[in-house]
Amino acid sequence: MNDTTQLHMQPFPAHLSEACEWLSAAERHDANPADAPAIRALITASEVLTALTDVAPPYPRVNERRPPLPLGAVLPTVHDALDRAATGAGTDVELRLRIAKAMRLLADHDPSDGVP
């Protein structure tokens, strides 16, 4: 008997995928455990990534091809990609709400917290 379960996934919108790749790079950044602001930056990157990818059916796994970088180094690229994703053709209300939540989380992040 074959008990293989097929997991159905939805396509990952290109600009959202790009933003998530950079957030993954920030999440994988090797922060000093004694540096509270840097740790908060890692947590922020993780929270934003979760807000963007918590969907059903799921997106494919986020590509980890970007090298680990601090959140401050990737913020401009993340913001640009999220802006393009929010205004892209075919962007539905649910995705726009997730992008808005992600942008709010990024805005709430204290820029002095581990951001160069």
C-alpha positions, -999 to +999 in steps of 0.1 A: +000+000+000+013+035-009+008+061+018+025+089-001+008+122+005+011+148-022+015+183-008-001+209-031+017+242-033+008+276-048+032+296-070+055+320-051+049+355-066+083+366-080+087+399-061+074+383-028+099+355-033+127+380-038+118+398-005+116+365+013+151+355+000+166+387+015+147+382+047+160+347+049+195+361+045+189+384+074+174+356+095+205+335+089+229+363+098+253+351+125+246+376+153+266+379+185+244+362+211+254+390+236+243+417+212+206+422+221+199+446+192+213+422+166+192+393+181+161+415+179+169+421+142+171+383+136+137+380+154+122+408+133+134+391+101+119+358+112+085+374+121+083+392+088+092+361+069+065+342+087+039+369+081+046+367+044+047+330+040+020+317+063-004+307+035-025+277+026-017+260+004+020+268+011+045+284-011+076+264-020+105+266+004+123+300+004+155+299-017+185+304+005+209+315-023+215+349-007+245+351+016+236+359+053+235+397+059+223+419+087+187+431+085+198+467+079+218+457+048+187+440+032+160+465+042+161+487+011+159+457-012+131+441+009+111+473+008+115+476-029+105+440-036+074+443-013+063+475-030+065+458-063+047+427-050+019+449-035+013+468-068+018+439-091-009+427-114-029+398-099-020+407-063-050+398-043-063+414-011-049+386+012-014+391-002-017+429+002-027+425+038+002+402+045+026+427+029+010+455+050+016+435+081+052+428+071+058+465+064+044+474+098+067+449+115+096+463+097+086+499+106+081+489+142+117+476+143+139+501+160+165+511+134+191+512+161+185+475+169+212+457+150+207+477+119+240+493+106 
